[in-house]
Amino acid sequence: MPVPKKKTSQRRRDQRRSQQKLSVDVASLCPQCKSPKLPHRACTKCGTYKGREVIVLETD
């Protein structure tokens, strides 16, 4: 099997690994009920998306 000719430096190794970081999901506010929701998704509290109701929520 091939073996590396030179040792990979810590700087080069860390530069390569810096692209593998996790991203944080940014929450936006729902324009209807002002609760936090994920972007490009229907609101889980009121069931609206882009100003119209797309999910009919059952009320007790």
NORNORHU-V303933 format. One record per pair of residues at least 12 apart in sequence whose C-alpha atoms are under 8 Angstrom apart, sorted by the first residue. I is the first residue (numbers start at 1). GAP is how many residues later the second one is. Records with the same first field share a line. If there is no record, write none. Layout:
# NORNORHU-V303933
I = GAP ; GAP
This chain:
# NORNORHU-V303933
25 = 13
26 = 12 ; 13
27 = 12
30 = 13
31 = 20
32 = 14 ; 16 ; 19
33 = 12 ; 13
42 = 12 ; 13
